[in-house]
Amino acid sequence: MNKWFLDDKETQTLSGAAVKWFDHRFFEIKFEGKKYHGELVSDQSETGQLTIRVNHRTFQLKKGHALDALIASMGLDQRKLRKLKEMQAPMPGRVTAIHVQVGQEVEPGTPLLSLEAMKMENVLKAEGIGVVSAISIQQGDVVEKGALLIEFT
């Protein structure tokens, strides 16, 4: 049995639908006496994914495969997360706030600290996973580019 995923939701295939292709991009679907006009927006056949537009609505389609279930059962479909070791100042500036504390677990997107540089406040966020093991700065400190700010384990 084929599994199809429409906008990341498993969808049953419909019997009785007919697709007529006009060229490599445009098609028509006939179903239950009605016609629907379609366009192939993006074809990523190597990953089994299509983006189509039917009657001005855009859909993401993916054909499920037996190999997908095997890959998922082995945990190989999980996004690889970078393990953090340390965070250095990406620019010179003044630390206006520290949003984490020692022992806190962080994941991608977790706000770590705010750094004011050139009259703009920048919230620096985690780009991986880790546990804060040491904070080398305090609020109000002025740091140079490359200065060690936070260490992770």
Secondary structure, DSSP 8 states (H G I E B T S, - for coil): --EEEETTEEE---TT-EEEESSSSEEEEEETTEEEEEEEEEEEGGGTEEEEEETTEEEEEEEE-HHHHHHHHTTTTS----B--EEE-SS-EEEEEE---TT-EE-TT-EEEEEEETTEEEEEE-SSBEEEEEE---TT-EE-TT-EEEEE-
